[in-house]
Amino acid sequence: MLEQRIQQHFIDSADLKYQAAQALSHPIGSAIQAILACVTSGAKVLACGSGPSAADAQLFAALCVGGFERERPELAALALVPGNAWMGAGPGEPDAAALARQVRALGQAGDVLVALSVSGEDAVVLEAVQAAHERDMTVIALCGRTGGTLAAVLRETDVQIAVPHDRAARVREVHALVLHCLCDGVDAQLLGEQEIPL
């Protein structure tokens, strides 16, 4: 019984990735072009999320700086930290402002914000997106099926990558793959196509 349950997780994840491949390839390509334009012009990528998505944002920034599967120069990227503990927020400041304050402090026109939110309803991420728009930054939003409120606040120049599923675990699994695709796509554009040895 337990082994069947485990196997079903693998089957469900593989099925979703197969279904999402065609639907998401175009927005992922657009996101790669936005990141490429950003880093080749001397701008930087900021990444953020809340809960488990914050860890995905940190991993993405680390892969941009440290490299994905090939040696290349470092890309300017930084993961924003959710929560107010390290920044000494002002009295009565809501937690929702934590990422937005960092975007306003670090973001500039031409930068890109990669925002991860499974539900599209995380207040801290929504505030960060608003701050990015105030700074004239492009937003790449990774979310679940409908994108929730996050989808509604995106601009025409932003990119939405909406995983066609409602279950948070499945959406996060595809988000991880999308982030790998972004890293690989940027590397391929910068360094040329190359087969990666196993």
Salt bridges, closest charged atoms under 4 A:
GLU93 OE1 - ARG101 NH1 3.06
ASP111 OD2 - LYS44 NZ 2.69
GLU134 OE1 - ARG104 NH1 3.96
ASP158 OD2 - HIS133 NE2 2.63
ASP166 OD1 - ARG145 NE 3.09
GLU173 OE2 - ARG170 NH2 2.84
ASP187 OD1 - ARG72 NE 2.56
